Amino acid sequence: MADEEEKHGHNHDHKGIDADAHALEHIHDHDRQFQADIEDNEPEHYELMTYAIKELLVEKGHLSVDEIRRAQEKLDSWQPSRGAKIVARAWFDPDYKQRLLKDGNEAMSDFGVDAGGAKLTVLENTEDVHNVVVCTLCSCYPRSVLGLPPDWYRSKSYRARVVIEPREVLKEFGTDIDDEVTVRVHDSLADLRYLVIPKRPKGTEGWSEDKLASIVTRDSMVGVVNPSVS
């Protein structure tokens, strides 16, 4: 991952953004409630296009309403536990972690994960670097690993602020990052998704994979929190 400062135009050609290098205007919206009442908003152009395409596919007999419902049901059934098991394996097995970092799609296939054509890039948090994931344009998200994205991930506030003031946003999640640690913000896109391997907490030496997986949360795999031992 390059350390150079990069412009944040949404051509989605972003490898990693050293957020501390961004001298952008400070946004004074510090409301922890990131998510607007999106269900109360009027549908936008692409939403209307999606509805129209769905109705056309059903009308032409290419899909049935039941097939669409079952596909949605499958999406809704995906849980962050799939990602938690992958992270736990990476903590437990250094060779597997290297496979993940080299080729996320190939390594995640061990767990039956199909990214549907998207490239899954795996990022590792270390003592020197903390990674956090966003999609500044919409809500691109590794659903095959983490399930449905949370409301805060889709909110305009999170998408706008985390690239400008990531440390402040992370503090709102209860995560304080030391000044000497570099914070890198990674912009997801339609054909590129990210998964964060958080730092393994101290005190977990000798734990089984299942026990390790039990402390890995969805938010830690997005990079907004760190796993902890109760």
C-alpha contacts under 8 A as a table, 3 or more apart, distances in Angstrom:
res1	aa1	res2	aa2	distance
1	M	15	K	6.21
1	M	16	G	5.98
2	A	15	K	6.93
2	A	16	G	6.37
3	D	16	G	7.19
3	D	17	I	7.20
3	D	18	D	6.07
4	E	17	I	7.51
4	E	18	D	6.94
5	E	17	I	6.26
5	E	18	D	5.97
5	E	19	A	7.96
5	E	21	A	6.11
5	E	22	H	7.25
6	E	14	H	7.69
6	E	16	G	7.93
6	E	17	I	6.08
6	E	18	D	7.84
8	H	14	H	7.70
9	G	12	H	7.54
10	H	13	D	7.61
10	H	136	T	7.49
10	H	137	L	7.00
11	N	14	H	7.89
12	H	187	D	6.88
12	H	188	S	7.30
12	H	189	L	6.09
14	H	17	I	7.30
14	H	186	H	6.91
14	H	187	D	6.16
15	K	186	H	6.62
15	K	187	D	7.71
16	G	184	R	5.89
16	G	185	V	5.96
16	G	186	H	5.07
16	G	187	D	7.56
17	I	163	V	7.94
17	I	184	R	5.11
17	I	185	V	5.09
17	I	186	H	6.31
18	D	21	A	5.75
18	D	22	H	7.45
18	D	182	T	6.88
18	D	183	V	6.05
18	D	184	R	4.72
18	D	185	V	6.72
19	A	22	H	5.49
19	A	163	V	6.20
19	A	164	I	6.58
19	A	165	E	7.35
19	A	166	P	6.83
19	A	183	V	5.98
19	A	184	R	5.71
19	A	185	V	6.27
20	D	23	A	7.98
20	D	182	T	7.31
20	D	183	V	6.83
22	H	164	I	6.57
24	L	164	I	6.35
25	E	164	I	7.75
26	H	164	I	7.16
26	H	165	E	7.37
27	I	161	R	6.92
27	I	164	I	7.98
29	D	157	S	7.62
31	D	34	F	6.70
32	R	172	E	6.42
33	Q	36	A	7.86
33	Q	152	W	7.62
34	F	151	D	7.86
34	F	152	W	5.24
34	F	155	S	5.56
34	F	156	K	7.22
34	F	157	S	5.33
34	F	158	Y	6.06
35	Q	38	I	7.63
35	Q	151	D	5.72
35	Q	152	W	5.11
35	Q	154	R	7.09
35	Q	155	S	4.49
35	Q	156	K	7.19
35	Q	157	S	7.26
36	A	155	S	6.46
36	A	156	K	7.86
37	D	40	D	5.59
37	D	41	N	7.00
38	I	41	N	5.26
43	P	47	E	5.72
43	P	48	L	6.32
44	E	47	E	5.32
44	E	48	L	6.31
45	H	48	L	5.26
45	H	49	M	6.25
46	Y	49	M	4.82
46	Y	50	T	6.07
47	E	50	T	5.04
47	E	51	Y	6.31
48	L	51	Y	5.13
48	L	52	A	6.13
49	M	52	A	5.03
49	M	53	I	6.12
50	T	53	I	5.18
50	T	54	K	6.15
51	Y	54	K	5.14
51	Y	55	E	6.20
52	A	55	E	5.18
52	A	56	L	6.10
53	I	56	L	5.00
53	I	57	L	6.08
54	K	57	L	5.20
54	K	58	V	6.28
55	E	58	V	5.17
55	E	59	E	6.00
56	L	59	E	4.94
56	L	60	K	6.04
57	L	60	K	5.24
57	L	61	G	6.20
57	L	62	H	5.22
57	L	63	L	5.71
58	V	61	G	5.12
58	V	62	H	6.01
58	V	63	L	5.01
58	V	64	S	5.39
58	V	65	V	6.71
59	E	62	H	7.80
60	K	63	L	7.89
61	G	64	S	6.74
63	L	67	E	6.36
63	L	68	I	7.10
64	S	67	E	5.14
64	S	68	I	6.43
65	V	68	I	5.15
65	V	69	R	6.15
66	D	69	R	4.93
66	D	70	R	6.10
67	E	70	R	5.13
67	E	71	A	6.15
68	I	71	A	5.10
68	I	72	Q	6.22
69	R	72	Q	5.10
69	R	73	E	6.08
70	R	73	E	4.84
70	R	74	K	6.17
71	A	74	K	5.10
71	A	75	L	6.39
72	Q	75	L	5.03
72	Q	76	D	6.15
73	E	76	D	5.04
73	E	77	S	6.17
74	K	77	S	5.08
74	K	78	W	6.75
75	L	78	W	5.60
75	L	143	R	7.52
75	L	144	S	7.86
75	L	147	G	6.82
75	L	148	L	7.27
76	D	79	Q	7.83
76	D	147	G	6.74
76	D	148	L	6.60
77	S	147	G	7.26
78	W	82	R	7.73
78	W	143	R	7.21
78	W	144	S	6.59
78	W	145	V	7.26
78	W	146	L	6.83
78	W	147	G	4.44
78	W	148	L	7.36
79	Q	82	R	6.26
79	Q	145	V	7.23
79	Q	146	L	5.59
79	Q	147	G	4.64
79	Q	148	L	7.70
80	P	83	G	5.32
80	P	84	A	6.25
80	P	145	V	6.25
80	P	146	L	4.00
80	P	147	G	5.73
80	P	217	T	7.04
80	P	218	R	5.45
81	S	84	A	4.75
81	S	85	K	6.13
81	S	145	V	7.96
81	S	146	L	7.28
81	S	213	A	7.55
81	S	217	T	7.94
82	R	85	K	5.37
82	R	86	I	6.51
82	R	111	F	7.59
82	R	145	V	5.49
82	R	146	L	6.74
83	G	86	I	5.01
83	G	87	V	6.22
83	G	145	V	4.93
83	G	146	L	5.79
83	G	218	R	7.70
83	G	221	M	7.57
84	A	87	V	5.16
84	A	88	A	6.05
84	A	213	A	4.97
84	A	214	S	7.38
84	A	216	V	5.17
84	A	217	T	6.67
84	A	218	R	7.64
85	K	88	A	5.02
85	K	89	R	6.14
85	K	209	E	7.43
85	K	210	D	7.37
85	K	213	A	5.23
86	I	89	R	5.17
86	I	90	A	6.33
86	I	108	M	7.11
86	I	111	F	7.47
87	V	90	A	4.99
87	V	91	W	6.25
87	V	197	I	5.88
87	V	198	P	7.93
87	V	213	A	7.13
87	V	216	V	7.40
88	A	91	W	5.08
88	A	92	F	6.04
88	A	209	E	5.47
88	A	210	D	7.42
88	A	212	L	5.36
88	A	213	A	4.98
88	A	216	V	7.58
89	R	92	F	4.95
89	R	93	D	5.69
89	R	96	Y	6.95
89	R	97	K	7.47
89	R	209	E	6.20
90	A	93	D	5.25
90	A	94	P	6.11
90	A	95	D	7.83
90	A	96	Y	5.57
90	A	97	K	4.25
90	A	100	L	7.67
90	A	197	I	7.84
91	W	94	P	6.71
91	W	97	K	7.10
91	W	200	R	6.78
92	F	208	S	7.79
92	F	209	E	6.40
93	D	96	Y	5.35
93	D	97	K	6.43
94	P	97	K	4.98
94	P	98	Q	6.35
95	D	98	Q	5.21
95	D	99	R	6.45
96	Y	99	R	5.00
96	Y	100	L	6.27
96	Y	107	A	7.28
97	K	100	L	5.01
97	K	101	L	6.24
98	Q	101	L	5.11
98	Q	102	K	6.08
99	R	102	K	5.11
99	R	103	D	5.93
99	R	104	G	7.11
99	R	106	E	7.75
99	R	107	A	5.74
100	L	103	D	5.32
100	L	104	G	4.50
100	L	105	N	7.77
100	L	106	E	7.60
100	L	107	A	5.22
100	L	108	M	7.20
100	L	122	V	6.24
101	L	104	G	6.19
101	L	121	T	7.17
101	L	122	V	5.30
101	L	123	L	6.76
101	L	124	E	7.79
103	D	106	E	5.53
103	D	107	A	6.33
103	D	120	L	7.65
103	D	121	T	7.12
103	D	122	V	7.91
104	G	107	A	5.24
104	G	108	M	5.87
104	G	119	K	7.55
104	G	120	L	5.13
104	G	121	T	5.50
104	G	122	V	5.87
105	N	108	M	5.35
105	N	109	S	6.29
105	N	113	V	7.83
105	N	114	D	7.58
105	N	115	A	7.03
105	N	119	K	6.54
105	N	120	L	5.54
105	N	121	T	7.83
106	E	109	S	5.42
106	E	110	D	7.64
107	A	110	D	5.89
108	M	111	F	5.51
108	M	112	G	6.85
108	M	113	V	5.57
108	M	114	D	7.93
109	S	112	G	4.78
109	S	113	V	5.00
109	S	114	D	6.67
110	D	113	V	7.40
113	V	144	S	6.22
113	V	145	V	6.85
114	D	117	G	7.93
114	D	144	S	6.59
115	A	118	A	5.40
115	A	119	K	7.09
115	A	120	L	7.07
115	A	142	P	7.51
115	A	144	S	5.97
117	G	191	D	6.84
118	A	190	A	6.97
118	A	191	D	4.15
118	A	192	L	5.32
118	A	193	R	6.67
119	K	191	D	5.89
119	K	192	L	4.71
119	K	193	R	6.08
120	L	142	P	7.64
120	L	192	L	6.09
120	L	193	R	4.96
120	L	194	Y	5.65
120	L	195	L	7.17
121	T	192	L	7.17
121	T	193	R	6.13
121	T	194	Y	4.85
121	T	195	L	6.39
122	V	194	Y	5.71
122	V	195	L	4.87
122	V	196	V	5.85
122	V	197	I	7.05
123	L	131	N	6.92
123	L	194	Y	7.09
123	L	195	L	6.15
123	L	196	V	4.76
123	L	197	I	5.94
124	E	130	H	7.93
124	E	131	N	7.31
124	E	196	V	5.81
124	E	197	I	4.69
124	E	198	P	6.31
124	E	199	K	7.54
125	N	128	D	7.86
125	N	129	V	5.70
125	N	130	H	4.96
125	N	131	N	5.99
125	N	196	V	7.04
125	N	197	I	6.08
125	N	198	P	5.14
125	N	199	K	5.49
126	T	129	V	5.20
126	T	130	H	6.51
126	T	198	P	7.84
126	T	199	K	6.15
127	E	130	H	7.84
127	E	181	V	7.05
128	D	180	E	7.29
128	D	181	V	4.82
128	D	182	T	6.19
129	V	181	V	5.45
129	V	182	T	4.78
129	V	183	V	5.96
129	V	184	R	7.18
130	H	177	I	7.89
130	H	181	V	6.80
130	H	182	T	6.15
130	H	183	V	4.89
130	H	184	R	6.23
130	H	223	G	7.50
131	N	183	V	5.93
131	N	184	R	4.91
131	N	185	V	6.03
131	N	186	H	7.29
131	N	196	V	6.87
131	N	223	G	5.79
132	V	183	V	7.50
132	V	184	R	6.32
132	V	185	V	5.04
132	V	186	H	6.28
132	V	196	V	7.44
132	V	222	V	5.85
132	V	223	G	4.22
132	V	224	V	6.18
133	V	185	V	5.78
133	V	186	H	4.90
133	V	187	D	6.24
133	V	188	S	7.04
133	V	194	Y	6.83
133	V	195	L	7.94
133	V	196	V	7.96
133	V	222	V	5.41
133	V	223	G	6.35
134	V	139	S	7.70
134	V	153	Y	7.10
134	V	158	Y	7.98
134	V	159	R	6.24
134	V	162	V	7.58
134	V	185	V	7.11
134	V	186	H	6.18
134	V	187	D	5.20
134	V	188	S	6.05
134	V	222	V	7.99
135	C	138	C	5.76
135	C	139	S	5.28
135	C	140	C	5.62
135	C	141	Y	7.56
135	C	159	R	6.37
135	C	187	D	5.09
135	C	188	S	4.77
135	C	189	L	6.54
136	T	139	S	7.47
136	T	159	R	4.84
136	T	160	A	6.61
136	T	187	D	6.50
136	T	188	S	7.70
137	L	159	R	7.67
138	C	154	R	6.75
139	S	149	P	7.58
139	S	153	Y	6.93
139	S	154	R	5.23
140	C	188	S	5.74
140	C	189	L	5.48
140	C	190	A	5.96
140	C	193	R	7.06
141	Y	149	P	6.54
141	Y	188	S	6.98
141	Y	193	R	6.09
141	Y	194	Y	7.56
142	P	145	V	5.61
142	P	146	L	6.00
142	P	147	G	7.36
142	P	193	R	5.60
142	P	194	Y	6.74
142	P	195	L	7.31
143	R	146	L	5.01
143	R	147	G	4.32
143	R	148	L	5.64
143	R	149	P	7.16
144	S	147	G	6.04
146	L	149	P	7.51
146	L	218	R	6.38
149	P	153	Y	6.37
149	P	154	R	7.19
150	P	153	Y	5.48
150	P	154	R	6.92
151	D	154	R	5.35
151	D	155	S	6.32
152	W	155	S	5.09
152	W	158	Y	6.51
153	Y	158	Y	6.31
153	Y	159	R	7.12
154	R	158	Y	7.42
154	R	159	R	7.15
155	S	158	Y	5.60
155	S	159	R	6.36
156	K	159	R	5.10
156	K	160	A	5.96
157	S	160	A	5.31
157	S	161	R	5.86
158	Y	161	R	5.31
158	Y	162	V	5.69
158	Y	169	V	7.63
159	R	162	V	6.09
159	R	163	V	7.35
160	A	163	V	6.41
160	A	164	I	7.21
161	R	164	I	5.19
161	R	165	E	5.75
161	R	166	P	6.92
161	R	169	V	7.11
162	V	165	E	5.42
162	V	166	P	4.33
162	V	167	R	7.89
162	V	169	V	5.96
162	V	185	V	7.49
163	V	166	P	5.93
163	V	185	V	6.21
165	E	168	E	5.52
165	E	169	V	6.45
166	P	169	V	5.06
166	P	170	L	6.00
166	P	183	V	7.39
166	P	185	V	7.68
167	R	170	L	5.06
167	R	171	K	6.15
167	R	176	D	7.17
167	R	177	I	6.72
167	R	183	V	7.73
168	E	171	K	5.09
168	E	172	E	6.60
169	V	172	E	5.21
169	V	173	F	6.92
170	L	173	F	5.13
170	L	174	G	6.51
170	L	175	T	5.10
170	L	176	D	6.69
170	L	177	I	7.94
170	L	224	V	5.63
170	L	225	V	7.32
171	K	174	G	4.79
171	K	175	T	4.78
171	K	176	D	5.44
172	E	175	T	7.20
173	F	224	V	6.47
173	F	225	V	6.55
174	G	225	V	7.11
175	T	224	V	6.91
175	T	225	V	5.58
175	T	226	N	7.14
177	I	181	V	6.64
178	D	181	V	5.47
179	D	182	T	7.60
186	H	194	Y	7.70
188	S	192	L	5.81
188	S	193	R	5.22
188	S	194	Y	6.61
189	L	192	L	5.12
189	L	193	R	6.42
190	A	193	R	7.47
194	Y	222	V	7.94
195	L	221	M	5.79
195	L	222	V	6.43
196	V	220	S	7.31
196	V	221	M	4.60
196	V	222	V	5.83
196	V	223	G	6.10
197	I	220	S	7.97
197	I	221	M	6.19
198	P	220	S	6.21
198	P	221	M	6.50
198	P	223	G	7.04
198	P	226	N	6.33
198	P	227	P	7.12
199	K	226	N	7.06
199	K	227	P	7.51
200	R	204	T	7.58
200	R	227	P	7.26
201	P	204	T	6.29
201	P	227	P	6.52
201	P	228	S	5.99
201	P	229	V	6.85
202	K	205	E	7.31
203	G	229	V	7.45
204	T	207	W	5.55
204	T	212	L	7.44
204	T	229	V	7.75
207	W	211	K	6.06
207	W	212	L	6.28
208	S	211	K	5.23
208	S	212	L	6.19
209	E	212	L	5.03
209	E	213	A	6.07
210	D	213	A	5.08
210	D	214	S	6.40
211	K	214	S	5.19
211	K	215	I	7.27
212	L	215	I	5.80
212	L	216	V	7.01
213	A	216	V	5.29
214	S	217	T	7.91
215	I	227	P	6.04
215	I	228	S	6.76
215	I	229	V	7.08
216	V	220	S	6.58
216	V	221	M	7.55
216	V	227	P	5.88
217	T	220	S	5.26
217	T	221	M	6.60
217	T	227	P	7.04
218	R	221	M	5.27
218	R	222	V	6.62
219	D	222	V	5.08
219	D	223	G	6.20
219	D	224	V	5.72
219	D	225	V	5.87
220	S	223	G	4.84
220	S	224	V	5.88
220	S	225	V	4.74
220	S	226	N	5.29
220	S	227	P	6.24
221	M	224	V	7.91
222	V	225	V	7.95
223	G	226	N	7.21
